[in-house]
Structures are given as structure tokens and as C-alpha cells.
């Protein structure tokens, strides 16, 4: 008999906690996790476009599968990410940097240690 009397209380508890779950889901879905693939071309100063790699594991079962060799070379930006570690080559020399992630409205930007705001190049063929 005790089981029957606790069922309504359990149902009320689940319904009330569902509100929090729904809000949490909305908060998370509004700020998705973004992955940049290895070899992405980015402009790192006024006249230099380079292929950039990260250090994060790439997601499975998607377009990144073509980069199996570079499985741990994605750049992952989560809703609370403040910095990302990246590497790139200039004239056969490899550089590793920590880029800051600055939020802007519903987007973000990467900023290098020297203050340059990283951009997607206007011409991807360089």
C-alpha cells in the first residue's frame, strides 16, 4: 500500500524536475559545441594564411572521417571554452600557440597572443 501512495509524489517530483531539465537543454542547445577540422586555413596576421591544427579529438561519423590520420587534431570550442591550443607551420617551422576565445553575441572570435584577431581568409586558395 505504501508504494501506491508514493507514486503521486514521485510523479510530481519528476514533473517539477523536468522544468529544470528543459531549461538546461535549451541553454545547451543554444550554445553548441563547434569543431574546426585539421588543415583549416586561417589568416593569422595581415598577410599570412596558414593551415591550422588543434589538439582535440575529432568527432566520429561525420565529415572529419576523411582526416583519420589527424584524429586528434581538431579545434573544439565548447560553450565555456576560453582558450584553445593550436599549431601551424610557417616556412617549415612549427609554431604552437594558445588562442583566446572571445564571445560576441551568438558567435566568437579567436585572438592570438600578439592581439591579432584570427580570420577566415577571403581567398581560400592561398
Residue pairs with C-beta under 8 A, 6 or more apart in sequence:
28 79
30 106
31 79
32 79
33 76
33 77
33 78
33 79
34 76
34 77
35 56
35 58
35 59
35 64
35 74
35 75
35 76
35 77
36 52
36 54
36 74
36 75
36 76
36 77
37 58
37 63
37 64
37 67
37 74
38 51
38 53
38 54
38 58
38 67
38 70
38 73
38 74
39 51
39 52
39 53
39 67
39 70
40 51
40 52
40 75
41 49
41 50
41 51
41 52
41 120
41 121
41 124
41 126
42 49
42 50
42 52
42 110
42 118
42 119
42 120
42 121
43 49
43 118
43 119
43 120
43 121
44 50
44 52
44 88
44 112
44 116
44 118
45 114
45 116
46 116
48 90
49 121
49 126
50 88
50 89
50 90
51 88
51 89
52 75
52 86
52 87
52 88
53 70
53 73
53 75
53 86
53 87
53 88
54 73
54 74
54 75
54 76
54 84
54 85
54 86
54 87
55 72
55 73
55 85
55 86
55 87
56 72
56 73
56 74
56 75
56 76
57 71
57 72
57 74
57 76
58 64
58 67
58 70
58 71
58 72
58 73
58 74
59 74
64 74
67 73
75 84
75 86
76 84
77 84
77 101
77 108
81 101
82 100
82 101
83 98
83 99
83 100
83 101
84 98
84 99
84 101
84 110
85 96
85 97
85 98
85 99
86 96
86 97
86 98
86 99
87 94
87 95
87 96
87 97
88 94
88 95
88 97
89 95
97 112
97 113
98 113
99 110
99 111
99 112
99 113
99 118
100 110
100 111
101 108
101 109
101 110
102 108
102 109
102 110
102 111
109 117
109 118
110 117
110 118
111 117
111 118
112 118
